[in-house]
């Protein structure tokens, strides 16, 4: 377009007098007027073209730039990032809570941050309407993370679990006790209460299903929801282990019976290496020798259920050991007790699923480190008890 205007200027100049000839009357004024008009037209044209380019650039830029808030944010809000959440999942959660304006803005900001992939699950103190970059920075700040870690130890009874949870969460103890009355409602699959040995199951007891672990509970959860999380963990772990199929096919016992054995091993074994051996003794006595287990831990569990303190084996009275009202009595009753007596960890469950090979019928802790001696002979067992007493084990 400009080249064409230039050609027109030349043509008019050639028709009149030379453009640069001085002193020509009228010709200089006329040429100057035409040149001015042409220059103005060119300027307007360039301005229009430039404006179009700028407008188009902004349209394209707006299309590719994700919507985002500016600044550090406004009102405080708590946001929970779920375990194994992707950056997109996190972005969606933040959008739902009005922390960031778009998921794309968040994923872009996380991608630009060298530590963007290190965001952990948990509950965070955030602010509404933050820039995506500020949101990423805050999620990576340990101070923003609400730490409410609760550790449930292996072998804790349900009573100990409830007490620990109540203290850690400030939720009333009674709320946990009430929520635990219906295990199936908390997520325990009903088949878990089936037994093959013909004995009844403790169907109203959550014992055994509250998996020991360190948990970080969302502060908004109530007692029932917290217990549901723990039951789900139990189901997930036993599923990963193949616990149900293994004990049914390899040991010919129900999962519930194996869970009971796991809880007994957890309570009796003083060291992890003895877990599979204690489990084997329980199976041998209950299913092969057809003799009472005579595990003192079941008497202690019944004391705790009644709100009494547990005792060392040597401190238990004959009436406490062989209480006829105790549904967990293993002193004179054959077979396994009515249900688990604690919440076993994965190692104890593994021991119950794959017990050690052996014909043992007796065991006793023989030192203060918790190591046990195993035998199939009563005479040898009595000798082991003598050794234990000499080593200061509180049996005698």
C-alpha positions in Angstrom: 0.0 0.0 0.0 2.8 2.4 0.9 4.8 1.5 -2.2 1.7 2.4 -4.3 1.4 5.8 -2.7 5.1 6.4 -3.3 4.6 5.6 -7.0 1.7 8.0 -7.2 3.9 10.8 -5.7 6.5 10.2 -8.3 3.9 10.3 -11.1 2.6 13.6 -10.1 6.1 15.0 -9.7 6.9 13.9 -13.2 3.9 15.5 -14.7 4.6 18.8 -13.1 7.9 20.3 -12.3 10.6 18.5 -10.5 9.8 18.0 -6.8 13.0 19.4 -5.5 13.3 22.4 -7.9 13.4 25.6 -5.9 11.5 28.7 -6.8 8.7 27.1 -8.7 5.5 28.9 -8.2 2.5 27.0 -7.1 4.1 23.7 -7.9 5.8 23.4 -4.5 2.7 24.3 -2.5 0.6 21.9 -4.5 3.0 18.9 -4.1 3.3 19.6 -0.4 -0.4 19.4 0.1 -0.7 16.1 -1.7 2.3 14.7 0.2 0.7 15.7 3.5 -2.6 14.0 2.7 -0.7 10.9 1.7 1.4 10.9 4.8 -1.7 11.3 7.0 -3.4 8.4 5.1 -0.4 6.2 5.7 -0.3 7.1 9.4 -3.9 6.3 9.8 -3.5 3.1 8.0 -0.5 2.0 10.1 -2.4 3.0 13.2 -5.4 0.8 12.2 -3.1 -2.1 11.3 -1.2 -1.7 14.6 -4.4 -1.6 16.6 -5.6 -4.7 15.0 -2.4 -6.5 15.7 -2.5 -5.4 19.4 -6.2 -6.4 19.7 -5.5 -9.8 18.2 -2.4 -10.3 20.4 -4.5 -9.6 23.5 -7.2 -12.0 22.3 -4.7 -14.8 21.7 -2.9 -14.0 25.0 -6.2 -14.1 26.8 -7.0 -17.4 25.2 -3.8 -19.1 26.4 -3.5 -17.4 29.8 -5.3 -19.2 32.7 -7.6 -17.1 34.9 -5.9 -16.2 38.1 -6.3 -14.1 41.2 -3.8 -11.5 42.2 -2.2 -11.1 45.6 -1.9 -13.1 48.8 -5.6 -13.8 49.3 -8.4 -12.6 51.5 -10.4 -14.6 54.1 -8.8 -17.7 55.8 -10.1 -21.2 54.8 -9.0 -24.7 55.6 -8.5 -27.1 52.6 -7.8 -30.8 52.7 -5.6 -32.4 50.1 -6.4 -36.1 49.8 -3.7 -38.8 49.7 -2.3 -39.6 46.2 -4.0 -36.5 44.8 -2.6 -35.3 41.5 -1.8 -31.6 40.8 -5.0 -31.4 38.8 -7.0 -32.9 41.8 -5.4 -30.4 44.1 -6.2 -27.6 41.7 -9.9 -28.7 41.5 -10.0 -28.8 45.3 -8.6 -25.3 45.6 -11.1 -24.0 43.0 -14.0 -25.5 44.9 -12.8 -23.6 48.0 -12.3 -20.4 46.0 -8.6 -20.4 46.9 -7.5 -20.1 43.2 -9.4 -19.0 40.2 -8.7 -21.9 37.9 -7.1 -25.3 38.0 -5.0 -24.4 35.0 -3.5 -21.5 36.8 -2.6 -23.7 39.7 -1.0 -26.5 37.7 1.0 -24.0 35.7 2.3 -22.4 38.9 3.1 -25.8 40.4 4.9 -26.7 37.2 7.0 -23.6 37.4 7.9 -24.1 41.0 10.9 -26.6 41.4 9.2 -28.1 44.4 5.7 -28.1 43.0 5.4 -31.9 42.9 6.3 -32.2 46.6 2.9 -31.0 48.0 1.8 -33.5 50.6 -1.7 -34.7 51.6 -3.2 -33.2 54.7 -5.2 -30.2 55.8 -3.9 -26.7 55.2 -4.6 -23.1 56.4 -5.1 -21.2 53.1 -6.8 -18.0 52.0 -9.5 -17.4 49.5 -8.7 -15.8 46.2 -5.0 -16.2 46.2 -2.8 -16.1 43.2 -1.9 -19.6 42.1 1.8 -19.0 42.7 1.1 -17.9 46.3 -1.2 -20.9 46.8 1.7 -23.3 45.7 4.1 -21.5 48.0 1.8 -21.8 51.0 1.1 -25.5 50.3 4.8 -26.1 50.5 5.2 -24.3 53.8 5.2 -26.7 56.7 3.7 -24.0 59.0 0.5 -24.0 56.9 -0.1 -27.7 57.3 -2.3 -28.6 60.2 -0.5 -31.5 61.9 -2.9 -33.8 63.8 -0.9 -37.0 63.6 -2.3 -39.7 65.9 -0.3 -42.9 66.4 -2.2 -46.1 67.2 0.3 -48.7 68.4 0.2 -52.3 67.4 -1.6 -54.3 70.0 -3.8 -51.4 71.3 -7.2 -52.6 72.5 -10.2 -50.7 71.2 -10.4 -49.1 74.7 -6.9 -47.8 74.3 -7.6 -46.6 70.7 -10.7 -44.7 71.8 -8.8 -43.0 74.7 -5.9 -42.0 72.4 -8.2 -40.6 69.7 -10.3 -38.7 72.2 -7.2 -37.0 73.7 -5.8 -36.2 70.3 -9.0 -34.9 68.7 -10.9 -33.4 71.6 -13.9 -35.5 70.6 -15.7 -37.0 73.6 -14.7 -40.5 74.5 -18.4 -41.6 74.5 -18.7 -40.6 70.8 -16.1 -43.2 69.8 -17.6 -45.8 72.1 -21.1 -45.2 70.6 -19.8 -45.2 67.0 -18.0 -48.5 67.5 -21.1 -50.4 68.4 -21.9 -51.3 64.8 -18.7 -52.5 63.1 -20.5 -53.2 59.7 -21.7 -49.6 59.7 -18.1 -48.5 59.9 -17.1 -50.5 56.9 -16.3 -53.9 58.2 -17.5 -56.4 55.5 -20.1 -58.7 57.1 -18.3 -61.9 56.0 -15.5 -61.1 58.4 -17.7 -62.3 61.3 -18.2 -65.8 59.8 -16.5 -68.7 61.5 -15.7 -72.2 60.4 -15.2 -73.6 63.9 -18.9 -73.4 64.9 -18.3 -70.9 67.6 -20.0 -67.5 67.9 -18.4 -64.2 66.8 -18.3 -60.9 68.7 -20.3 -59.2 66.0 -20.8 -56.0 68.0 -17.1 -55.6 68.8 -14.8 -53.4 66.6 -11.8 -55.1 68.2 -9.3 -56.2 65.6 -10.4 -53.9 62.8 -8.9 -50.6 63.9 -5.6 -50.9 62.1 -2.5 -49.6 64.0 -0.8 -46.8 62.1 -0.1 -43.1 62.3 -3.1 -41.1 61.0 -3.6 -37.5 60.1 -7.3 -36.9 60.4 -9.2 -34.0 58.8 -10.2 -31.8 61.8 -13.7 -31.8 60.4 -14.2 -35.5 60.9 -16.4 -36.8 63.7 -15.8 -40.0 65.8 -17.7 -42.3 63.3 -15.8 -41.0 60.3 -12.4 -41.4 62.1 -13.1 -45.0 63.0 -14.3 -45.5 59.4 -10.9 -44.3 58.1 -9.2 -46.8 60.4 -11.4 -49.7 59.3 -10.8 -48.8 55.7 -7.1 -49.0 56.4 -7.5 -52.5 57.8 -9.5 -53.6 54.8 -6.9 -52.1 52.4 -4.0 -53.8 54.2 -5.5 -57.2 54.4 -6.6 -57.0 50.8 -3.0 -56.1 49.7 -1.7 -59.0 51.8 -4.2 -61.5 50.3 -5.1 -62.3 53.8 -8.7 -63.6 53.3 -7.8 -66.1 50.4 -4.6 -67.2 52.0 -6.0 -68.2 55.4 -9.1 -69.9 53.8 -7.1 -71.9 51.3 -3.8 -72.6 53.1 -5.0 -72.9 56.7 -8.7 -73.9 56.2 -9.8 -71.3 58.8 -12.0 -68.3 58.4 -10.5 -64.8 58.2 -12.1 -64.0 61.5 -10.4 -66.9 63.2 -7.0 -65.9 61.7 -7.6 -62.4 62.9 -8.2 -63.7 66.4 -4.9 -65.7 66.2 -3.2 -62.5 65.0 -4.4 -60.6 68.0 -3.3 -63.4 70.4 0.2 -63.5 68.8 0.4 -59.7 69.0 -0.4 -59.8 72.8 1.8 -62.8 73.6 4.9 -62.4 71.5 7.6 -60.2 73.1 9.6 -59.8 70.0 8.5 -59.7 66.3 10.4 -62.9 65.3 8.2 -64.9 67.7 4.9 -63.8 66.1 4.7 -66.7 63.6 5.6 -69.2 66.3 3.0 -68.0 68.8 0.4 -68.2 65.9 1.5 -71.7 65.2 1.0 -72.7 68.9 -2.5 -71.2 68.8 -3.4 -73.2 65.7 -1.9 -76.4 67.1 -3.7 -76.2 70.4 -7.1 -75.1 68.9 -7.3 -77.3 65.8 -4.9 -80.2 66.2 -4.4 -81.1 69.9 -8.0 -80.0 70.7 -6.8 -78.5 74.0 -7.5 -75.1 75.7 -5.2 -72.3 74.6 -4.6 -71.2 78.2 -3.3 -67.8 77.2 -3.3 -65.4 80.1 -3.7 -62.4 77.8 -7.4 -63.3 77.3 -8.0 -63.1 81.0 -6.3 -59.7 81.0 -8.4 -58.5 78.1 -11.6 -59.4 80.0 -10.4 -57.3 83.0 -9.9 -54.3 80.7 -13.3 -54.7 79.1 -14.7 -54.4 82.6 -12.7 -51.3 83.2 -10.0 -53.0 85.4 -6.3 -52.8 85.1 -4.3 -55.5 83.3 -1.9 -57.6 85.4 1.3 -59.6 84.9 0.6 -63.3 84.5 2.0 -64.1 88.0 -0.4 -61.6 89.5 -3.6 -63.0 88.0 -5.7 -65.0 90.5 -7.1 -68.4 89.5 -10.6 -66.9 89.5 -9.5 -64.2 87.1 -7.7 -66.7 84.8 -10.7 -69.1 84.7 -13.7 -66.8 85.0 -16.7 -68.8 83.7 -18.4 -65.5 82.8 -15.5 -64.4 80.6 -16.5 -65.1 76.9 -12.8 -64.8 76.1 -11.8 -67.5 78.6 -9.1 -69.8 77.2 -8.1 -71.5 80.5 -10.8 -74.2 80.4 -12.7 -73.5 77.2 -11.6 -75.3 74.0 -10.7 -73.4 70.9 -10.3 -69.8 70.1 -12.1 -67.0 72.1 -15.2 -65.3 70.9 -13.2 -62.5 69.1 -9.9 -60.6 68.8 -8.4 -59.2 72.0 -6.6 -56.3 70.4 -5.8 -54.6 67.1 -2.8 -56.5 65.5 -0.4 -54.9 63.2 0.7 -56.2 59.8 3.5 -58.3 61.1 1.1 -60.1 63.5 -1.4 -60.6 60.7 1.4 -62.0 58.5 2.3 -64.4 61.3 -1.3 -65.6 61.5 -1.5 -65.9 57.7 1.8 -67.7 57.4 2.6 -69.3 60.8 6.0 -70.9 61.4 6.3 -74.7 60.9 6.4 -76.6 64.1 4.6 -78.9 66.5 4.9 -76.6 69.5 2.2 -76.6 72.1 3.9 -74.5 74.8 5.8 -71.3 75.0 7.0 -68.9 77.7 9.0 -65.7 77.8 12.3 -66.6 79.2 14.1 -63.2 79.5 13.3 -59.6 80.1 13.9 -58.8 76.4 10.8 -60.8 75.6 12.3 -63.8 73.8 10.2 -66.9 74.2 11.1 -70.6 74.4 8.9 -73.0 72.4 8.4 -76.8 72.9 5.9 -79.6 72.4 6.9 -81.2 75.8 5.2 -80.2 79.0 8.3 -81.3 81.0 10.5 -79.0 78.9 8.0 -76.2 79.2 8.2 -76.5 83.0 12.0 -76.3 82.8 11.6 -73.2 80.6 9.4 -71.6 83.2 12.1 -72.2 85.9 14.6 -70.5 83.6 12.3 -67.6 83.1 11.8 -67.1 86.9 15.6 -67.2 87.3 15.9 -64.5 84.7 13.5 -62.2 86.5 10.5 -62.7 84.3 7.4 -61.9 86.6 5.9 -65.4 86.4 6.7 -66.8 89.8 
